[in-house]
Amino acid sequence: MATIDRPLLSTDLDGIFRPSSVAIYGISDRTSVRIAENMTVAGVPFYGINPTREEACGIRCYPSIGDCPAVPEMVVMGVGHGRIEDAIGDVLSIGGRVGAIRDGHWQTRQMPTATQRRDLTIATAGLDALERDLKARSTGAAVMVYACGPEPMLAAVAKIAAAYGWPSQVSVERVMGCGLGGCYSCVVPMKSDTGGFHHERSCISGPVLAADQIVWD
């Protein structure tokens, strides 16, 4: 019988966990101090990309990623969602690797990009179709609505299903730090019998949960 002496899936994550050089695209003293501290490793070149600054967080800045002395192996994106697509394209165009996109920058008051407007149109059309379908069905038929995706969309699905008296289950998107129920990073507020709410660990009780029992607000 033949044996396999190597993993079937070969995944090289050294570029993320042990990069030979790093950069923050859009580095600033206002938003990047903590992550710059975490990324600083003795002997590992660190570049800042900011056309308006010569230095930020103690890191020398360059006007563009192409101006860096070398192509950084890992780049953390620190720009808002209005610039993220162009920034990623800029990094990839010189052979760089995007290692992380900082989540907080997606929650800004900027106008959505063309891609986000397109996705919003598709999502809205899907919700409208769901509402028309549920409205047309007889309440005597057995129907369960299932949904997965961004939580604002899940909340909208739950609201529509409840409005027409149909049960729904959703797969929530929460960061599961340990996946074993110990860290409580993935808790979801759920309605209690007493009228209040309690937190359920989605890694243990979910991630699929009864949508009408989730406290969405």
LUMVOVEX-141747 format. One record per residue (C-alpha): residue in one letter; x, y, z. Coordinates in nm, 3 decimals. Example, Ala and Ser with C-alpha at 12.3 -4.5 7.8 and 13.67 -1.06 7.14 Angstrom:
! LUMVOVEX-141747
pt res: a&px: 1.230&py: -0.450&pz: 0.780
pt res: s&px: 1.367&py: -0.106&pz: 0.714
This chain:
! LUMVOVEX-141747
pt res: m&px: 0.000&py: 0.000&pz: 0.000
pt res: a&px: 0.132&py: 0.343&pz: -0.093
pt res: t&px: 0.193&py: 0.590&pz: 0.186
pt res: i&px: 0.188&py: 0.967&pz: 0.184
pt res: d&px: 0.482&py: 1.131&pz: 0.358
pt res: r&px: 0.355&py: 1.488&pz: 0.327
pt res: p&px: 0.026&py: 1.669&pz: 0.392
pt res: l&px: -0.225&py: 1.662&pz: 0.107
pt res: l&px: -0.271&py: 2.036&pz: 0.159
pt res: s&px: 0.052&py: 2.232&pz: 0.165
pt res: t&px: -0.005&py: 2.572&pz: 0.324
pt res: d&px: 0.284&py: 2.813&pz: 0.372
pt res: l&px: 0.189&py: 3.074&pz: 0.632
pt res: d&px: 0.542&py: 3.187&pz: 0.708
pt res: g&px: 0.481&py: 3.503&pz: 0.508
pt res: i&px: 0.213&py: 3.600&pz: 0.762
pt res: f&px: 0.352&py: 3.469&pz: 1.089
pt res: r&px: 0.725&py: 3.504&pz: 1.012
pt res: p&px: 0.752&py: 3.758&pz: 0.729
pt res: s&px: 1.095&py: 3.872&pz: 0.617
pt res: s&px: 0.965&py: 4.231&pz: 0.584
pt res: v&px: 0.641&py: 4.412&pz: 0.665
pt res: a&px: 0.453&py: 4.732&pz: 0.586
pt res: i&px: 0.140&py: 4.920&pz: 0.686
pt res: y&px: -0.038&py: 5.077&pz: 0.390
pt res: g&px: -0.194&py: 5.400&pz: 0.520
pt res: i&px: -0.002&py: 5.411&pz: 0.848
pt res: s&px: -0.087&py: 5.698&pz: 1.084
pt res: d&px: -0.020&py: 5.801&pz: 1.442
pt res: r&px: -0.395&py: 5.815&pz: 1.501
pt res: t&px: -0.493&py: 5.460&pz: 1.407
pt res: s&px: -0.180&py: 5.247&pz: 1.373
pt res: v&px: 0.019&py: 5.276&pz: 1.697
pt res: r&px: -0.085&py: 4.946&pz: 1.854
pt res: i&px: -0.059&py: 4.738&pz: 1.539
pt res: a&px: 0.278&py: 4.895&pz: 1.455
pt res: e&px: 0.404&py: 4.792&pz: 1.800
pt res: n&px: 0.281&py: 4.437&pz: 1.745
pt res: m&px: 0.443&py: 4.416&pz: 1.402
pt res: t&px: 0.783&py: 4.547&pz: 1.510
pt res: v&px: 1.039&py: 4.265&pz: 1.524
pt res: a&px: 1.413&py: 4.316&pz: 1.558
pt res: g&px: 1.590&py: 4.261&pz: 1.227
pt res: v&px: 1.268&py: 4.266&pz: 1.018
pt res: p&px: 1.247&py: 4.569&pz: 0.785
pt res: f&px: 0.932&py: 4.775&pz: 0.848
pt res: y&px: 0.798&py: 5.027&pz: 0.595
pt res: g&px: 0.518&py: 5.278&pz: 0.629
pt res: i&px: 0.313&py: 5.384&pz: 0.327
pt res: n&px: 0.176&py: 5.738&pz: 0.363
pt res: p&px: 0.231&py: 6.009&pz: 0.101
pt res: t&px: 0.161&py: 6.290&pz: 0.352
pt res: r&px: 0.406&py: 6.186&pz: 0.625
pt res: e&px: 0.779&py: 6.128&pz: 0.651
pt res: e&px: 0.735&py: 5.926&pz: 0.969
pt res: a&px: 0.446&py: 5.772&pz: 1.165
pt res: c&px: 0.451&py: 5.550&pz: 1.475
pt res: g&px: 0.830&py: 5.578&pz: 1.466
pt res: i&px: 0.836&py: 5.414&pz: 1.121
pt res: r&px: 0.980&py: 5.585&pz: 0.813
pt res: c&px: 0.711&py: 5.650&pz: 0.553
pt res: y&px: 0.727&py: 5.628&pz: 0.176
pt res: p&px: 0.487&py: 5.798&pz: -0.070
pt res: s&px: 0.389&py: 5.468&pz: -0.236
pt res: i&px: 0.466&py: 5.103&pz: -0.197
pt res: g&px: 0.677&py: 5.121&pz: -0.511
pt res: d&px: 0.908&py: 5.368&pz: -0.335
pt res: c&px: 1.000&py: 5.121&pz: -0.059
pt res: p&px: 1.359&py: 4.993&pz: -0.072
pt res: a&px: 1.223&py: 4.641&pz: -0.125
pt res: v&px: 0.889&py: 4.471&pz: -0.178
pt res: p&px: 0.750&py: 4.393&pz: 0.170
pt res: e&px: 0.651&py: 4.030&pz: 0.211
pt res: m&px: 0.342&py: 4.114&pz: 0.415
pt res: v&px: 0.133&py: 4.431&pz: 0.401
pt res: v&px: -0.138&py: 4.529&pz: 0.649
pt res: m&px: -0.398&py: 4.758&pz: 0.497
pt res: g&px: -0.482&py: 5.065&pz: 0.703
pt res: v&px: -0.696&py: 5.262&pz: 0.459
pt res: g&px: -1.070&py: 5.320&pz: 0.453
pt res: h&px: -1.305&py: 5.115&pz: 0.237
pt res: g&px: -1.322&py: 5.391&pz: -0.023
pt res: r&px: -0.955&py: 5.326&pz: -0.109
pt res: i&px: -0.915&py: 4.960&pz: -0.021
pt res: e&px: -0.959&py: 4.814&pz: -0.369
pt res: d&px: -0.705&py: 5.051&pz: -0.527
pt res: a&px: -0.465&py: 4.993&pz: -0.237
pt res: i&px: -0.479&py: 4.615&pz: -0.273
pt res: g&px: -0.428&py: 4.647&pz: -0.647
pt res: d&px: -0.127&py: 4.870&pz: -0.583
pt res: v&px: 0.031&py: 4.611&pz: -0.352
pt res: l&px: -0.035&py: 4.317&pz: -0.584
pt res: s&px: 0.098&py: 4.507&pz: -0.887
pt res: i&px: 0.452&py: 4.497&pz: -0.746
pt res: g&px: 0.432&py: 4.141&pz: -0.621
pt res: g&px: 0.345&py: 4.217&pz: -0.260
pt res: r&px: 0.123&py: 4.006&pz: -0.035
pt res: v&px: -0.172&py: 4.148&pz: 0.155
pt res: g&px: -0.167&py: 3.983&pz: 0.494
pt res: a&px: -0.451&py: 4.158&pz: 0.676
pt res: i&px: -0.727&py: 4.412&pz: 0.627
pt res: r&px: -0.814&py: 4.601&pz: 0.942
pt res: d&px: -1.184&py: 4.540&pz: 1.007
pt res: g&px: -1.259&py: 4.876&pz: 1.169
pt res: h&px: -1.191&py: 5.065&pz: 0.849
pt res: w&px: -1.498&py: 4.912&pz: 0.684
pt res: q&px: -1.725&py: 5.084&pz: 0.932
pt res: t&px: -1.689&py: 5.444&pz: 0.821
pt res: r&px: -1.924&py: 5.711&pz: 0.693
pt res: q&px: -1.771&py: 5.721&pz: 0.347
pt res: m&px: -1.987&py: 5.659&pz: 0.042
pt res: p&px: -1.985&py: 5.292&pz: -0.063
pt res: t&px: -1.766&py: 5.187&pz: -0.353
pt res: a&px: -1.910&py: 5.071&pz: -0.686
pt res: t&px: -1.863&py: 4.709&pz: -0.577
pt res: q&px: -2.045&py: 4.768&pz: -0.249
pt res: r&px: -2.330&py: 4.950&pz: -0.427
pt res: r&px: -2.365&py: 4.655&pz: -0.665
pt res: d&px: -2.368&py: 4.406&pz: -0.376
pt res: l&px: -2.622&py: 4.621&pz: -0.190
pt res: t&px: -2.848&py: 4.622&pz: -0.496
pt res: i&px: -2.827&py: 4.243&pz: -0.525
pt res: a&px: -2.893&py: 4.195&pz: -0.153
pt res: t&px: -3.191&py: 4.432&pz: -0.159
pt res: a&px: -3.339&py: 4.254&pz: -0.460
pt res: g&px: -3.302&py: 3.921&pz: -0.280
pt res: l&px: -3.479&py: 4.049&pz: 0.031
pt res: d&px: -3.761&py: 4.190&pz: -0.180
pt res: a&px: -3.800&py: 3.852&pz: -0.355
pt res: l&px: -3.806&py: 3.673&pz: -0.019
pt res: e&px: -4.078&py: 3.902&pz: 0.112
pt res: r&px: -4.292&py: 3.854&pz: -0.202
pt res: d&px: -4.252&py: 3.475&pz: -0.174
pt res: l&px: -4.344&py: 3.456&pz: 0.194
pt res: k&px: -4.635&py: 3.692&pz: 0.146
pt res: a&px: -4.775&py: 3.472&pz: -0.132
pt res: r&px: -4.753&py: 3.146&pz: 0.065
pt res: s&px: -5.033&py: 3.001&pz: 0.269
pt res: t&px: -4.970&py: 3.006&pz: 0.643
pt res: g&px: -5.074&py: 2.640&pz: 0.653
pt res: a&px: -4.769&py: 2.526&pz: 0.455
pt res: a&px: -4.453&py: 2.415&pz: 0.637
pt res: v&px: -4.181&py: 2.668&pz: 0.564
pt res: m&px: -3.845&py: 2.729&pz: 0.731
pt res: v&px: -3.632&py: 3.019&pz: 0.613
pt res: y&px: -3.256&py: 2.964&pz: 0.623
pt res: a&px: -2.996&py: 3.234&pz: 0.571
pt res: c&px: -2.622&py: 3.294&pz: 0.598
pt res: g&px: -2.420&py: 3.605&pz: 0.526
pt res: p&px: -2.350&py: 3.944&pz: 0.686
pt res: e&px: -2.540&py: 3.995&pz: 1.009
pt res: p&px: -2.727&py: 4.310&pz: 0.893
pt res: m&px: -2.871&py: 4.094&pz: 0.613
pt res: l&px: -2.955&py: 3.816&pz: 0.860
pt res: a&px: -3.139&py: 4.068&pz: 1.078
pt res: a&px: -3.340&py: 4.182&pz: 0.774
pt res: v&px: -3.427&py: 3.821&pz: 0.684
pt res: a&px: -3.536&py: 3.753&pz: 1.042
pt res: k&px: -3.756&py: 4.063&pz: 1.041
pt res: i&px: -3.925&py: 3.967&pz: 0.713
pt res: a&px: -3.984&py: 3.607&pz: 0.822
pt res: a&px: -4.131&py: 3.716&pz: 1.155
pt res: a&px: -4.359&py: 3.968&pz: 0.986
pt res: y&px: -4.527&py: 3.687&pz: 0.789
pt res: g&px: -4.526&py: 3.433&pz: 1.071
pt res: w&px: -4.254&py: 3.201&pz: 0.937
pt res: p&px: -3.973&py: 3.051&pz: 1.148
pt res: s&px: -3.618&py: 3.121&pz: 1.036
pt res: q&px: -3.270&py: 3.001&pz: 1.122
pt res: v&px: -2.952&py: 3.193&pz: 1.050
pt res: s&px: -2.582&py: 3.112&pz: 1.056
pt res: v&px: -2.427&py: 3.396&pz: 1.253
pt res: e&px: -2.086&py: 3.539&pz: 1.172
pt res: r&px: -1.885&py: 3.580&pz: 1.492
pt res: v&px: -1.511&py: 3.557&pz: 1.554
pt res: m&px: -1.447&py: 3.229&pz: 1.734
pt res: g&px: -1.125&py: 3.281&pz: 1.924
pt res: c&px: -1.090&py: 2.932&pz: 2.069
pt res: g&px: -1.381&py: 2.738&pz: 1.917
pt res: l&px: -1.423&py: 2.552&pz: 2.245
pt res: g&px: -1.646&py: 2.787&pz: 2.442
pt res: g&px: -1.376&py: 2.911&pz: 2.673
pt res: c&px: -1.298&py: 3.263&pz: 2.552
pt res: y&px: -1.653&py: 3.396&pz: 2.505
pt res: s&px: -1.547&py: 3.601&pz: 2.201
pt res: c&px: -1.831&py: 3.462&pz: 1.988
pt res: v&px: -2.130&py: 3.530&pz: 2.213
pt res: v&px: -2.468&py: 3.622&pz: 2.063
pt res: p&px: -2.739&py: 3.802&pz: 2.265
pt res: m&px: -3.047&py: 3.578&pz: 2.284
pt res: k&px: -3.391&py: 3.646&pz: 2.429
pt res: s&px: -3.462&py: 3.503&pz: 2.774
pt res: d&px: -3.789&py: 3.364&pz: 2.904
pt res: t&px: -3.793&py: 3.639&pz: 3.166
pt res: g&px: -3.805&py: 3.911&pz: 2.902
pt res: g&px: -3.440&py: 4.007&pz: 2.917
pt res: f&px: -3.154&py: 3.849&pz: 2.727
pt res: h&px: -2.857&py: 3.623&pz: 2.784
pt res: h&px: -2.547&py: 3.542&pz: 2.582
pt res: e&px: -2.504&py: 3.216&pz: 2.396
pt res: r&px: -2.166&py: 3.099&pz: 2.269
pt res: s&px: -2.214&py: 3.052&pz: 1.894
pt res: c&px: -1.927&py: 2.802&pz: 1.877
pt res: i&px: -2.121&py: 2.575&pz: 2.116
pt res: s&px: -2.489&py: 2.651&pz: 2.051
pt res: g&px: -2.450&py: 2.755&pz: 1.687
pt res: p&px: -2.347&py: 2.893&pz: 1.456
pt res: v&px: -2.701&py: 2.821&pz: 1.328
pt res: l&px: -2.951&py: 2.980&pz: 1.566
pt res: a&px: -3.322&py: 3.058&pz: 1.572
pt res: a&px: -3.341&py: 3.404&pz: 1.419
pt res: d&px: -3.647&py: 3.515&pz: 1.618
pt res: q&px: -3.461&py: 3.448&pz: 1.943
pt res: i&px: -3.162&py: 3.669&pz: 1.860
pt res: v&px: -3.155&py: 4.024&pz: 1.994
pt res: w&px: -3.059&py: 4.210&pz: 1.676
pt res: d&px: -3.069&py: 4.568&pz: 1.807
